């Protein structure tokens, strides 16, 4: 089980590294407005921030999806442990 968790973490890290490398490839440049946002979860309280309403909404949606994934993995790991 521990090997599986380590493998999943390694794969997720590689995907993140690949996305960073792909973002550095030069391409066609246009005038784009850059927006950013994030979610900070302190206990049960999510704190959502963003440079615009749209960025904050996208960050909140991604945060909810990540919480659902973590809960699902926790339930599956608890079920496998029994």
N, C-alpha and C positions, 0 to 999 in steps of 0.2 A: 504494500500500500504506500509506503514511504517513497519507494522508487517511482511510483506513478505520480505522486504529488510533485516530486522533484522534476520529473520529465515535463509535466504540464507547466510548471514555473519556468523551466528552461525554454520551452517552445514559446511561451508568451513573451519572454524577454527577447528572444530572437526576432519575433514579429515586430516588437517595438523598435528594435535596432534597425531592422529593415525599413520601417516607415521613416525613421529619421534620415537614413542614407538616401532614400528615394526623394525626400523633400529637399535635399541639397543639390539634386541634379538640375542644372540650369535649363530653363525652357523659355517659352515665349512670355515676355513680361508685359503686363497690362497694368493700367491704373486700377488697383484693387484696394478696397477698404478692408483693413485687418481688424477683426474682432476677436475677443478672447473671453473666456469664462472658466469657472471651475466650481467644484463642490467640495466643501470641507465638512466632514461628518465628525461631530464631537458628541460622542455618546449617541443618544437618540435624536439629536438635533442637527439637521442638515443646514448648512450655511451656504447659500448659492450666491455667486457674484459673477459679474460680467461687465464688459465695456458697453453693452447695449442690452436691451430687453430680449432680443433674439438670441444673443450669445448665452445669456443667463438661462433662457428656456431650454436651449439645446444642452447646456451643461446639466441642468436639472434632470432632463430625460435620460441622459447618459448615466447620471448618478443613480437614478431609480433602477435602470437596467443592471448596473453593476451590483447593487444591493440584492436584487433578485437572484443574480448568478451566485453571489456569495451564500445566500440563504439556501439555494438549491444544492450547492456543493456541500454545505454543512450537513444538510439532511441526508444526502447520499453517503457521505463519509460516516455519519453516525449509524446509518442503516448497515453499511458494510462492516462496521466494527462489532456488530452484534451477531 
